[in-house]
């Protein structure tokens, strides 16, 4: 799939697009890129237009430019980037979804622009902020990537990014994920870690969400376990919860057909 580029006021955004109709914005996990969503972009339901942008600083195949504003980027910055892209593409309303870090960004969009949401998809993510131990782990990762680069982050994260079933039955998937990680710069990775460390707790306000919401999680997710998704779905009025057997944290890659089918069913119910 050939990427597209949106030249915004302060930055250029690389994104994938497929289908036509109502919009679904898909935001990728840390520390990958929009290429994470290719399995879903190849199976867009009729009447839908899927758009998957790179988060600020991250990059996929063929992207060589350096991004701006990484030092001060926060979840609000990433949410503003999503809304800017929607404006550039003349999209007034959309379903917004994200996996892991992408879920944090989707929640940040919901916090500032709920009126523009036709729906929300929260995959392998959580509404709570980092606790003290989590913030310390973020600082350790910033130090690691600064000292040793993206390869060290890939070595540390890969055992937990995929579930046990995927490690056993899809050994090639680890290599594919590593490739996505290594395309990114240390600066982009450190920026995203800082934004995640400083993100706000969403548990206080998600009970006020009124748009249709899908919460989806791999049964073997070790980073944001199903208990986190179960609690988040229980807090959001009318939210649908789907747990995918045999999948870990990157559930859309580990169980692409099951993930895409659950997504399609959810979109089919949005009026």
C-alpha atoms as an extended CHARMM CRD file, in Angstrom:
* protein
*
       271  EXT
         1         1  UNK       CA              0.0000000000        0.0000000000        0.0000000000  PROA      1               0.0000000000
         2         2  UNK       CA              1.4100000000        3.3810000000       -1.0210000000  PROA      2               0.0000000000
         3         3  UNK       CA              1.3850000000        5.9590000000        1.7960000000  PROA      3               0.0000000000
         4         4  UNK       CA              0.0160000000        9.4600000000        1.4010000000  PROA      4               0.0000000000
         5         5  UNK       CA              1.3310000000       12.7100000000        2.8650000000  PROA      5               0.0000000000
         6         6  UNK       CA             -0.6080000000       15.5840000000        4.3810000000  PROA      6               0.0000000000
         7         7  UNK       CA              1.3170000000       18.8570000000        4.4400000000  PROA      7               0.0000000000
         8         8  UNK       CA             -0.0530000000       20.6870000000        7.4470000000  PROA      8               0.0000000000
         9         9  UNK       CA              0.8820000000       24.1110000000        8.7690000000  PROA      9               0.0000000000
        10        10  UNK       CA              3.7580000000       22.9550000000       10.9830000000  PROA      10              0.0000000000
        11        11  UNK       CA              4.5000000000       19.4070000000        9.8960000000  PROA      11              0.0000000000
        12        12  UNK       CA              4.0420000000       16.7030000000        7.2850000000  PROA      12              0.0000000000
        13        13  UNK       CA              2.0340000000       13.6250000000        8.2310000000  PROA      13              0.0000000000
        14        14  UNK       CA              2.4820000000       10.2900000000        6.5220000000  PROA      14              0.0000000000
        15        15  UNK       CA             -0.6660000000        8.1750000000        6.5170000000  PROA      15              0.0000000000
        16        16  UNK       CA             -2.3320000000        5.1910000000        4.8920000000  PROA      16              0.0000000000
        17        17  UNK       CA             -5.8630000000        5.3740000000        3.5240000000  PROA      17              0.0000000000
        18        18  UNK       CA             -8.2370000000        2.7690000000        2.1340000000  PROA      18              0.0000000000
        19        19  UNK       CA            -11.9420000000        2.5720000000        1.3650000000  PROA      19              0.0000000000
        20        20  UNK       CA            -14.5790000000        5.2700000000        0.9740000000  PROA      20              0.0000000000
        21        21  UNK       CA            -17.3710000000        6.5570000000        3.1620000000  PROA      21              0.0000000000
        22        22  UNK       CA            -17.4950000000        7.2800000000        6.8810000000  PROA      22              0.0000000000
        23        23  UNK       CA            -14.1000000000        7.7410000000        8.4990000000  PROA      23              0.0000000000
        24        24  UNK       CA            -12.2480000000        5.6190000000       11.0160000000  PROA      24              0.0000000000
        25        25  UNK       CA             -8.9320000000        7.0660000000       12.2460000000  PROA      25              0.0000000000
        26        26  UNK       CA             -6.5620000000        4.3450000000       13.5320000000  PROA      26              0.0000000000
        27        27  UNK       CA             -3.6590000000        5.3720000000       15.7700000000  PROA      27              0.0000000000
        28        28  UNK       CA             -0.7550000000        2.9860000000       16.1950000000  PROA      28              0.0000000000
        29        29  UNK       CA              1.0230000000        1.5660000000       19.2280000000  PROA      29              0.0000000000
        30        30  UNK       CA              4.3820000000        2.4980000000       20.7070000000  PROA      30              0.0000000000
        31        31  UNK       CA              6.9810000000        2.2080000000       19.2270000000  PROA      31              0.0000000000
        32        32  UNK       CA              5.6520000000        1.1940000000       15.7920000000  PROA      32              0.0000000000
        33        33  UNK       CA              4.1100000000        3.1980000000       12.9120000000  PROA      33              0.0000000000
        34        34  UNK       CA              0.9740000000        3.4100000000       10.8080000000  PROA      34              0.0000000000
        35        35  UNK       CA              2.1490000000        0.2620000000        9.0110000000  PROA      35              0.0000000000
        36        36  UNK       CA              0.8430000000       -1.6430000000       12.0380000000  PROA      36              0.0000000000
        37        37  UNK       CA             -2.6730000000       -1.2200000000       10.6230000000  PROA      37              0.0000000000
        38        38  UNK       CA             -2.0490000000       -2.7140000000        7.1700000000  PROA      38              0.0000000000
        39        39  UNK       CA             -4.0100000000       -5.9240000000        7.9480000000  PROA      39              0.0000000000
        40        40  UNK       CA             -7.1060000000       -3.8400000000        8.7050000000  PROA      40              0.0000000000
        41        41  UNK       CA             -6.5470000000       -1.4410000000        5.8020000000  PROA      41              0.0000000000
        42        42  UNK       CA             -6.6420000000       -4.3860000000        3.4090000000  PROA      42              0.0000000000
        43        43  UNK       CA            -10.0940000000       -5.4090000000        4.6960000000  PROA      43              0.0000000000
        44        44  UNK       CA            -12.1150000000       -2.2050000000        4.9670000000  PROA      44              0.0000000000
        45        45  UNK       CA            -15.8850000000       -2.8170000000        5.2780000000  PROA      45              0.0000000000
        46        46  UNK       CA            -18.1040000000       -1.2960000000        2.5750000000  PROA      46              0.0000000000
        47        47  UNK       CA            -19.1020000000        2.2640000000        3.3620000000  PROA      47              0.0000000000
        48        48  UNK       CA            -16.0210000000        2.9800000000        5.4880000000  PROA      48              0.0000000000
        49        49  UNK       CA            -12.7920000000        4.8860000000        4.9380000000  PROA      49              0.0000000000
        50        50  UNK       CA             -9.8560000000        3.8380000000        7.1300000000  PROA      50              0.0000000000
        51        51  UNK       CA             -7.0720000000        6.3690000000        7.7700000000  PROA      51              0.0000000000
        52        52  UNK       CA             -3.9390000000        5.4270000000        9.7270000000  PROA      52              0.0000000000
        53        53  UNK       CA             -1.4230000000        8.2330000000       10.3880000000  PROA      53              0.0000000000
        54        54  UNK       CA              2.0480000000        8.0670000000       11.8880000000  PROA      54              0.0000000000
        55        55  UNK       CA              2.1320000000        9.5960000000       15.3490000000  PROA      55              0.0000000000
        56        56  UNK       CA              4.3750000000       12.6660000000       15.5110000000  PROA      56              0.0000000000
        57        57  UNK       CA              8.0130000000       11.6040000000       15.2160000000  PROA      57              0.0000000000
        58        58  UNK       CA              7.3180000000        8.0370000000       14.1510000000  PROA      58              0.0000000000
        59        59  UNK       CA              7.8890000000        6.8620000000       10.6280000000  PROA      59              0.0000000000
        60        60  UNK       CA              7.3890000000        3.9740000000        8.2770000000  PROA      60              0.0000000000
        61        61  UNK       CA              8.8580000000        2.8570000000        4.9750000000  PROA      61              0.0000000000
        62        62  UNK       CA             10.1000000000        5.7030000000        2.8160000000  PROA      62              0.0000000000
        63        63  UNK       CA              9.8460000000        8.4770000000        5.3870000000  PROA      63              0.0000000000
        64        64  UNK       CA             13.1650000000       10.2320000000        5.8930000000  PROA      64              0.0000000000
        65        65  UNK       CA             12.2070000000       13.6650000000        7.2200000000  PROA      65              0.0000000000
        66        66  UNK       CA             12.6280000000       14.6660000000       10.8590000000  PROA      66              0.0000000000
        67        67  UNK       CA              9.5310000000       15.7880000000       12.7240000000  PROA      67              0.0000000000
        68        68  UNK       CA              9.1420000000       18.9350000000       14.8030000000  PROA      68              0.0000000000
        69        69  UNK       CA              8.0140000000       19.6280000000       18.3470000000  PROA      69              0.0000000000
        70        70  UNK       CA              9.1830000000       16.3540000000       19.8610000000  PROA      70              0.0000000000
        71        71  UNK       CA             10.6680000000       17.8250000000       23.0380000000  PROA      71              0.0000000000
        72        72  UNK       CA              7.3560000000       19.2440000000       24.2220000000  PROA      72              0.0000000000
        73        73  UNK       CA              4.9030000000       16.7790000000       22.6790000000  PROA      73              0.0000000000
        74        74  UNK       CA              2.2190000000       15.5320000000       25.0560000000  PROA      74              0.0000000000
        75        75  UNK       CA             -0.9780000000       13.5300000000       24.5880000000  PROA      75              0.0000000000
        76        76  UNK       CA             -2.8070000000       16.7920000000       23.9640000000  PROA      76              0.0000000000
        77        77  UNK       CA             -0.3190000000       17.5260000000       21.1640000000  PROA      77              0.0000000000
        78        78  UNK       CA             -0.9800000000       14.1570000000       19.5570000000  PROA      78              0.0000000000
        79        79  UNK       CA             -4.7360000000       14.6590000000       19.8910000000  PROA      79              0.0000000000
        80        80  UNK       CA             -4.3910000000       18.0370000000       18.1960000000  PROA      80              0.0000000000
        81        81  UNK       CA             -2.4390000000       16.3490000000       15.3900000000  PROA      81              0.0000000000
        82        82  UNK       CA             -5.3310000000       13.9340000000       14.8120000000  PROA      82              0.0000000000
        83        83  UNK       CA             -7.8300000000       16.7820000000       14.6950000000  PROA      83              0.0000000000
        84        84  UNK       CA             -5.5830000000       18.7680000000       12.3380000000  PROA      84              0.0000000000
        85        85  UNK       CA             -5.3780000000       15.8110000000        9.9720000000  PROA      85              0.0000000000
        86        86  UNK       CA             -9.1600000000       15.4340000000       10.0840000000  PROA      86              0.0000000000
        87        87  UNK       CA             -9.4740000000       19.1110000000        9.1710000000  PROA      87              0.0000000000
        88        88  UNK       CA             -6.9940000000       18.7500000000        6.3170000000  PROA      88              0.0000000000
        89        89  UNK       CA             -8.9990000000       15.8000000000        4.9700000000  PROA      89              0.0000000000
        90        90  UNK       CA            -12.3480000000       17.6270000000        5.4130000000  PROA      90              0.0000000000
        91        91  UNK       CA            -13.5300000000       15.1060000000        7.9900000000  PROA      91              0.0000000000
        92        92  UNK       CA            -15.9030000000       16.7160000000       10.4910000000  PROA      92              0.0000000000
        93        93  UNK       CA            -16.7680000000       13.5560000000       12.4230000000  PROA      93              0.0000000000
        94        94  UNK       CA            -15.0960000000       10.1720000000       12.6940000000  PROA      94              0.0000000000
        95        95  UNK       CA            -14.7170000000        7.0340000000       14.7020000000  PROA      95              0.0000000000
        96        96  UNK       CA            -11.3150000000        7.3030000000       16.3950000000  PROA      96              0.0000000000
        97        97  UNK       CA             -9.4490000000        4.2340000000       17.5340000000  PROA      97              0.0000000000
        98        98  UNK       CA             -6.0500000000        3.3630000000       18.8390000000  PROA      98              0.0000000000
        99        99  UNK       CA             -4.0210000000        0.5150000000       20.2420000000  PROA      99              0.0000000000
       100       100  UNK       CA             -1.8390000000        0.9300000000       23.3490000000  PROA      100             0.0000000000
       101       101  UNK       CA             -0.2970000000        4.4290000000       23.0100000000  PROA      101             0.0000000000
       102       102  UNK       CA             -2.8010000000        4.9780000000       20.2130000000  PROA      102             0.0000000000
       103       103  UNK       CA             -5.5600000000        4.3220000000       22.7430000000  PROA      103             0.0000000000
       104       104  UNK       CA             -4.1570000000        7.0100000000       25.0270000000  PROA      104             0.0000000000
       105       105  UNK       CA             -4.2610000000        9.4100000000       22.0930000000  PROA      105             0.0000000000
       106       106  UNK       CA             -7.8130000000        8.3700000000       21.1850000000  PROA      106             0.0000000000
       107       107  UNK       CA             -8.8640000000        9.1090000000       24.7660000000  PROA      107             0.0000000000
       108       108  UNK       CA             -7.1270000000       12.4940000000       24.5480000000  PROA      108             0.0000000000
       109       109  UNK       CA             -9.1530000000       13.2390000000       21.4100000000  PROA      109             0.0000000000
       110       110  UNK       CA            -12.3400000000       12.2200000000       23.2230000000  PROA      110             0.0000000000
       111       111  UNK       CA            -11.4880000000       14.5190000000       26.1310000000  PROA      111             0.0000000000
       112       112  UNK       CA            -11.2090000000       17.6390000000       23.9490000000  PROA      112             0.0000000000
       113       113  UNK       CA            -13.4850000000       16.8650000000       20.9860000000  PROA      113             0.0000000000
       114       114  UNK       CA            -16.1210000000       14.3300000000       22.0170000000  PROA      114             0.0000000000
       115       115  UNK       CA            -18.6890000000       16.0610000000       19.8190000000  PROA      115             0.0000000000
       116       116  UNK       CA            -16.6790000000       15.0340000000       16.7520000000  PROA      116             0.0000000000
       117       117  UNK       CA            -16.7080000000       11.3380000000       17.5960000000  PROA      117             0.0000000000
       118       118  UNK       CA            -19.0920000000        8.8890000000       15.9650000000  PROA      118             0.0000000000
       119       119  UNK       CA            -17.4360000000        6.1450000000       17.9960000000  PROA      119             0.0000000000
       120       120  UNK       CA            -14.3490000000        5.1370000000       19.9340000000  PROA      120             0.0000000000
       121       121  UNK       CA            -12.1520000000        2.0240000000       19.6710000000  PROA      121             0.0000000000
       122       122  UNK       CA             -9.7880000000        1.3500000000       22.5810000000  PROA      122             0.0000000000
       123       123  UNK       CA             -7.5090000000       -1.6230000000       21.9520000000  PROA      123             0.0000000000
       124       124  UNK       CA             -4.9820000000       -3.0710000000       24.3970000000  PROA      124             0.0000000000
       125       125  UNK       CA             -4.8640000000        0.1580000000       26.3930000000  PROA      125             0.0000000000
       126       126  UNK       CA             -6.0640000000        1.5550000000       29.7030000000  PROA      126             0.0000000000
       127       127  UNK       CA             -7.6710000000        4.6610000000       31.1560000000  PROA      127             0.0000000000
       128       128  UNK       CA             -5.4570000000        4.9770000000       34.2270000000  PROA      128             0.0000000000
       129       129  UNK       CA             -2.3070000000        7.0990000000       34.3710000000  PROA      129             0.0000000000
       130       130  UNK       CA              1.0870000000        5.6580000000       35.2590000000  PROA      130             0.0000000000
       131       131  UNK       CA              1.7120000000        5.0020000000       38.9290000000  PROA      131             0.0000000000
       132       132  UNK       CA              5.0600000000        5.7660000000       40.5640000000  PROA      132             0.0000000000
       133       133  UNK       CA              6.5950000000        2.4880000000       39.4160000000  PROA      133             0.0000000000
       134       134  UNK       CA              5.3020000000        3.0540000000       35.8950000000  PROA      134             0.0000000000
       135       135  UNK       CA              6.7990000000        6.5340000000       35.7290000000  PROA      135             0.0000000000
       136       136  UNK       CA             10.1350000000        5.1870000000       36.9630000000  PROA      136             0.0000000000
       137       137  UNK       CA             10.0390000000        2.5490000000       34.2170000000  PROA      137             0.0000000000
       138       138  UNK       CA              9.3850000000        5.2810000000       31.6380000000  PROA      138             0.0000000000
       139       139  UNK       CA             12.4200000000        7.2040000000       32.8510000000  PROA      139             0.0000000000
       140       140  UNK       CA             14.5210000000        4.0560000000       32.5880000000  PROA      140             0.0000000000
       141       141  UNK       CA             13.3590000000        3.5690000000       29.0030000000  PROA      141             0.0000000000
       142       142  UNK       CA             14.2420000000        7.1540000000       28.0930000000  PROA      142             0.0000000000
       143       143  UNK       CA             17.7190000000        6.5770000000       29.4980000000  PROA      143             0.0000000000
       144       144  UNK       CA             17.9990000000        3.2840000000       27.6070000000  PROA      144             0.0000000000
       145       145  UNK       CA             16.9970000000        4.6360000000       24.2050000000  PROA      145             0.0000000000
       146       146  UNK       CA             19.1530000000        7.7350000000       24.6640000000  PROA      146             0.0000000000
       147       147  UNK       CA             22.1950000000        5.6300000000       25.4770000000  PROA      147             0.0000000000
       148       148  UNK       CA             21.7180000000        2.6080000000       23.2240000000  PROA      148             0.0000000000
       149       149  UNK       CA             19.1180000000        3.5080000000       20.5970000000  PROA      149             0.0000000000
       150       150  UNK       CA             15.9500000000        1.8620000000       19.2590000000  PROA      150             0.0000000000
       151       151  UNK       CA             17.5160000000       -1.5960000000       19.0310000000  PROA      151             0.0000000000
       152       152  UNK       CA             17.8280000000       -1.7680000000       22.8080000000  PROA      152             0.0000000000
       153       153  UNK       CA             14.1640000000       -0.8080000000       23.1650000000  PROA      153             0.0000000000
       154       154  UNK       CA             13.1830000000       -3.5170000000       20.6910000000  PROA      154             0.0000000000
       155       155  UNK       CA             15.2110000000       -6.0980000000       22.6300000000  PROA      155             0.0000000000
       156       156  UNK       CA             13.5260000000       -5.0960000000       25.8740000000  PROA      156             0.0000000000
       157       157  UNK       CA              9.9530000000       -4.8220000000       24.6000000000  PROA      157             0.0000000000
       158       158  UNK       CA              9.5520000000       -7.6470000000       22.0910000000  PROA      158             0.0000000000
       159       159  UNK       CA              9.1240000000      -10.4240000000       24.6600000000  PROA      159             0.0000000000
       160       160  UNK       CA              6.1170000000       -8.5420000000       26.0910000000  PROA      160             0.0000000000
       161       161  UNK       CA              4.6690000000       -7.0040000000       22.9290000000  PROA      161             0.0000000000
       162       162  UNK       CA              3.5540000000      -10.4000000000       21.6350000000  PROA      162             0.0000000000
       163       163  UNK       CA              1.6970000000      -13.1100000000       23.5000000000  PROA      163             0.0000000000
       164       164  UNK       CA              2.9790000000      -16.5910000000       24.2360000000  PROA      164             0.0000000000
       165       165  UNK       CA              0.8870000000      -18.1100000000       21.4580000000  PROA      165             0.0000000000
       166       166  UNK       CA              2.3180000000      -15.7140000000       18.8700000000  PROA      166             0.0000000000
       167       167  UNK       CA              5.8870000000      -16.3150000000       20.0110000000  PROA      167             0.0000000000
       168       168  UNK       CA              5.2680000000      -20.0440000000       19.6070000000  PROA      168             0.0000000000
       169       169  UNK       CA              3.1250000000      -20.1730000000       16.4760000000  PROA      169             0.0000000000
       170       170  UNK       CA              4.1410000000      -17.0030000000       14.5780000000  PROA      170             0.0000000000
       171       171  UNK       CA              7.9020000000      -16.5950000000       15.1300000000  PROA      171             0.0000000000
       172       172  UNK       CA              8.1750000000      -14.4550000000       12.0030000000  PROA      172             0.0000000000
       173       173  UNK       CA              5.9200000000      -11.8310000000       13.5760000000  PROA      173             0.0000000000
       174       174  UNK       CA              8.5910000000      -10.8340000000       16.0810000000  PROA      174             0.0000000000
       175       175  UNK       CA             10.9690000000      -10.0090000000       13.2290000000  PROA      175             0.0000000000
       176       176  UNK       CA              8.2950000000       -7.9340000000       11.4920000000  PROA      176             0.0000000000
       177       177  UNK       CA              7.5800000000       -5.9650000000       14.6570000000  PROA      177             0.0000000000
       178       178  UNK       CA             11.2930000000       -5.4330000000       15.2740000000  PROA      178             0.0000000000
       179       179  UNK       CA             11.5910000000       -3.9700000000       11.7690000000  PROA      179             0.0000000000
       180       180  UNK       CA              8.8310000000       -1.4580000000       12.5400000000  PROA      180             0.0000000000
       181       181  UNK       CA             10.5110000000       -0.4400000000       15.7900000000  PROA      181             0.0000000000
       182       182  UNK       CA             13.9490000000        0.0250000000       14.2330000000  PROA      182             0.0000000000
       183       183  UNK       CA             12.6680000000        2.4750000000       11.6000000000  PROA      183             0.0000000000
       184       184  UNK       CA             12.1090000000        5.0190000000       14.3570000000  PROA      184             0.0000000000
       185       185  UNK       CA             14.5920000000        7.4130000000       15.8870000000  PROA      185             0.0000000000
       186       186  UNK       CA             15.7210000000        7.5370000000       19.5110000000  PROA      186             0.0000000000
       187       187  UNK       CA             14.3340000000       11.0870000000       19.6960000000  PROA      187             0.0000000000
       188       188  UNK       CA             10.8510000000       10.0100000000       18.6270000000  PROA      188             0.0000000000
       189       189  UNK       CA             10.8000000000        7.0870000000       21.0350000000  PROA      189             0.0000000000
       190       190  UNK       CA             11.9690000000        9.2230000000       23.9670000000  PROA      190             0.0000000000
       191       191  UNK       CA              9.3620000000       11.8760000000       23.1180000000  PROA      191             0.0000000000
       192       192  UNK       CA              6.5500000000        9.3320000000       23.1290000000  PROA      192             0.0000000000
       193       193  UNK       CA              7.7180000000        7.8260000000       26.4160000000  PROA      193             0.0000000000
       194       194  UNK       CA              7.6560000000       11.2780000000       28.0410000000  PROA      194             0.0000000000
       195       195  UNK       CA              4.1320000000       11.8840000000       26.7200000000  PROA      195             0.0000000000
       196       196  UNK       CA              2.9310000000        8.5460000000       28.0830000000  PROA      196             0.0000000000
       197       197  UNK       CA              4.5970000000        9.1690000000       31.4410000000  PROA      197             0.0000000000
       198       198  UNK       CA              2.8220000000       12.5260000000       31.7930000000  PROA      198             0.0000000000
       199       199  UNK       CA             -0.6000000000       11.5110000000       30.4390000000  PROA      199             0.0000000000
       200       200  UNK       CA             -3.6840000000       12.3100000000       32.4680000000  PROA      200             0.0000000000
       201       201  UNK       CA             -5.8400000000        9.7640000000       34.2490000000  PROA      201             0.0000000000
       202       202  UNK       CA             -9.0270000000        9.3320000000       32.2110000000  PROA      202             0.0000000000
       203       203  UNK       CA            -10.9720000000        7.2860000000       34.7440000000  PROA      203             0.0000000000
       204       204  UNK       CA            -12.5760000000       10.4000000000       36.2280000000  PROA      204             0.0000000000
       205       205  UNK       CA            -14.3880000000       11.3750000000       33.0410000000  PROA      205             0.0000000000
       206       206  UNK       CA            -14.8680000000        8.3260000000       30.7900000000  PROA      206             0.0000000000
       207       207  UNK       CA            -18.1890000000        7.5830000000       32.4960000000  PROA      207             0.0000000000
       208       208  UNK       CA            -19.4640000000       10.6480000000       30.6530000000  PROA      208             0.0000000000
       209       209  UNK       CA            -18.7160000000        9.2640000000       27.1920000000  PROA      209             0.0000000000
       210       210  UNK       CA            -21.8560000000        8.9250000000       25.0980000000  PROA      210             0.0000000000
       211       211  UNK       CA            -20.5190000000        7.6480000000       21.7650000000  PROA      211             0.0000000000
       212       212  UNK       CA            -20.4990000000        3.9230000000       20.9020000000  PROA      212             0.0000000000
       213       213  UNK       CA            -17.2960000000        2.3840000000       22.2590000000  PROA      213             0.0000000000
       214       214  UNK       CA            -15.4670000000       -0.8610000000       21.5070000000  PROA      214             0.0000000000
       215       215  UNK       CA            -12.8760000000       -2.0810000000       24.0030000000  PROA      215             0.0000000000
       216       216  UNK       CA            -10.7640000000       -4.8980000000       22.6030000000  PROA      216             0.0000000000
       217       217  UNK       CA             -7.8270000000       -6.7450000000       24.1470000000  PROA      217             0.0000000000
       218       218  UNK       CA             -5.6540000000       -9.7830000000       23.5900000000  PROA      218             0.0000000000
       219       219  UNK       CA             -6.2270000000      -12.4880000000       26.1960000000  PROA      219             0.0000000000
       220       220  UNK       CA             -2.4500000000      -12.8420000000       26.5860000000  PROA      220             0.0000000000
       221       221  UNK       CA             -1.6740000000       -9.1200000000       26.7980000000  PROA      221             0.0000000000
       222       222  UNK       CA              1.0310000000       -8.7670000000       29.4600000000  PROA      222             0.0000000000
       223       223  UNK       CA              1.4170000000       -4.9690000000       29.1830000000  PROA      223             0.0000000000
       224       224  UNK       CA             -2.2320000000       -3.9050000000       29.4870000000  PROA      224             0.0000000000
       225       225  UNK       CA             -3.9090000000       -7.0830000000       30.7390000000  PROA      225             0.0000000000
       226       226  UNK       CA             -7.5610000000       -7.9300000000       30.0730000000  PROA      226             0.0000000000
       227       227  UNK       CA             -8.4140000000       -6.7780000000       33.6020000000  PROA      227             0.0000000000
       228       228  UNK       CA             -7.5690000000       -3.2210000000       32.5350000000  PROA      228             0.0000000000
       229       229  UNK       CA             -9.8480000000       -3.4790000000       29.5150000000  PROA      229             0.0000000000
       230       230  UNK       CA            -12.6270000000       -5.0410000000       31.5640000000  PROA      230             0.0000000000
       231       231  UNK       CA            -12.4900000000       -2.1860000000       34.0810000000  PROA      231             0.0000000000
       232       232  UNK       CA            -12.4150000000        0.4370000000       31.3370000000  PROA      232             0.0000000000
       233       233  UNK       CA            -15.3660000000       -1.1000000000       29.4850000000  PROA      233             0.0000000000
       234       234  UNK       CA            -17.3540000000       -1.2810000000       32.7250000000  PROA      234             0.0000000000
       235       235  UNK       CA            -16.7570000000        2.4320000000       33.3100000000  PROA      235             0.0000000000
       236       236  UNK       CA            -17.9200000000        3.5530000000       29.8420000000  PROA      236             0.0000000000
       237       237  UNK       CA            -21.7060000000        3.4730000000       29.3840000000  PROA      237             0.0000000000
       238       238  UNK       CA            -22.7450000000        0.8180000000       26.8670000000  PROA      238             0.0000000000
       239       239  UNK       CA            -19.1940000000       -0.1310000000       25.9060000000  PROA      239             0.0000000000
       240       240  UNK       CA            -18.6740000000       -3.4610000000       24.1540000000  PROA      240             0.0000000000
       241       241  UNK       CA            -15.8080000000       -5.6400000000       25.4040000000  PROA      241             0.0000000000
       242       242  UNK       CA            -14.0610000000       -8.1840000000       23.1500000000  PROA      242             0.0000000000
       243       243  UNK       CA            -11.2290000000      -10.4090000000       24.3830000000  PROA      243             0.0000000000
       244       244  UNK       CA             -9.2480000000      -12.1220000000       21.6100000000  PROA      244             0.0000000000
       245       245  UNK       CA             -7.9150000000      -15.5930000000       22.4730000000  PROA      245             0.0000000000
       246       246  UNK       CA             -4.3060000000      -16.3530000000       21.6070000000  PROA      246             0.0000000000
       247       247  UNK       CA             -3.3350000000      -12.6880000000       21.1490000000  PROA      247             0.0000000000
       248       248  UNK       CA             -1.0450000000      -10.4850000000       23.2190000000  PROA      248             0.0000000000
       249       249  UNK       CA             -0.5120000000       -6.7300000000       23.3020000000  PROA      249             0.0000000000
       250       250  UNK       CA             -0.4210000000       -6.2250000000       19.5220000000  PROA      250             0.0000000000
       251       251  UNK       CA             -3.7410000000       -7.9700000000       19.0360000000  PROA      251             0.0000000000
       252       252  UNK       CA             -4.4910000000       -6.4780000000       15.6070000000  PROA      252             0.0000000000
       253       253  UNK       CA             -1.2880000000       -8.0930000000       14.2560000000  PROA      253             0.0000000000
       254       254  UNK       CA             -1.4190000000      -11.3160000000       16.2430000000  PROA      254             0.0000000000
       255       255  UNK       CA             -5.0640000000      -12.1120000000       15.4820000000  PROA      255             0.0000000000
       256       256  UNK       CA             -5.7520000000       -9.8930000000       12.4530000000  PROA      256             0.0000000000
       257       257  UNK       CA             -8.8380000000      -11.6790000000       11.1810000000  PROA      257             0.0000000000
       258       258  UNK       CA            -10.5480000000      -11.8410000000       14.5850000000  PROA      258             0.0000000000
       259       259  UNK       CA             -9.6410000000       -8.2240000000       15.3150000000  PROA      259             0.0000000000
       260       260  UNK       CA            -10.9050000000       -7.0210000000       11.9270000000  PROA      260             0.0000000000
       261       261  UNK       CA            -14.1250000000       -8.9990000000       12.2670000000  PROA      261             0.0000000000
       262       262  UNK       CA            -14.8100000000       -7.5330000000       15.7190000000  PROA      262             0.0000000000
       263       263  UNK       CA            -14.0790000000       -4.0580000000       14.3710000000  PROA      263             0.0000000000
       264       264  UNK       CA            -16.3680000000       -4.6040000000       11.3830000000  PROA      264             0.0000000000
       265       265  UNK       CA            -19.2360000000       -5.8010000000       13.5840000000  PROA      265             0.0000000000
       266       266  UNK       CA            -18.8500000000       -2.7500000000       15.7950000000  PROA      266             0.0000000000
       267       267  UNK       CA            -18.7890000000       -0.3290000000       12.8570000000  PROA      267             0.0000000000
       268       268  UNK       CA            -21.8260000000       -2.0230000000       11.3820000000  PROA      268             0.0000000000
       269       269  UNK       CA            -23.8350000000       -1.1090000000       14.4850000000  PROA      269             0.0000000000
       270       270  UNK       CA            -22.9690000000        2.5890000000       14.3870000000  PROA      270             0.0000000000
       271       271  UNK       CA            -25.9370000000        4.5540000000       13.0870000000  PROA      271             0.0000000000
